[in-house]
């Protein structure tokens, strides 16, 4: 599920209620649920809401899936989203040289625990780097802008 940092909830993947299926994954745009349409949530609350629907935040593992989600974001005029991407900056991540520097090598998909390709490189099989060159803070992402967006 993708969480819109300003508006509320977004797209779900895995099982549960679905708006459409794509390549074996179910997706659900939760902003179409009236009770969730204007809800502002932080990453953890977004993930937990997704799990109430037996889903999880979306992980953008292929260029094709990234393009699909990008189109849906544009079509629904969504300014911000949450994905399953998580920075390994908590207990158990310290002292791991493979994660340094953390803003480049320390990201993983929380829904499947797969490491995310280095943020400053084009992932294998992709034609572009999916990280925005100017995120919320007008600097290259990941910019960890959650506090600026939601004060959380």
C-alpha positions, 0 to 999 in steps of 0.5 A: 500500500502506498500512503499519501503523506498529505492526503492519506492512504494509497495503493496496496499489494499482496492479498485483500481487497483490490481495485485491480490486479497487475502481474499477480499482485492486488492493488487498492487505492485506499483514498477511494475509501471515504473514511480514509480519503483525507487522513494524514498518517506517518509511515508506521500508521500507514503500514498498520492501516494497510495491514488492517486490509491484509495488505502492505505498503507497496514495494517498487521492485521493477521499472514496470511496477514503478511506472505503473505506480507513477502513472496512478500517482499522476492520475489521482493528483497525489503529492506524496506517497509512502512505500514499503521502503525503510531505512535500516537506522534502528537496533540491529543495523549498527556496525554493518559496513554493508549499510554504509553510508546508510542514505545510499546502502541502508534501505530495504523493502519492509514488506519482504525484507529485500535490500533496495539497490544503492540510491545513487545508482540505476538498479539492474534491469532499469533504464533510470534511477527511480529516486527523485532528483528533487523531493519534498526538501528540494534535494535528491531523495531519499530525503527523509521528509516525513517530519516536514510533511506530517510532523511525525 
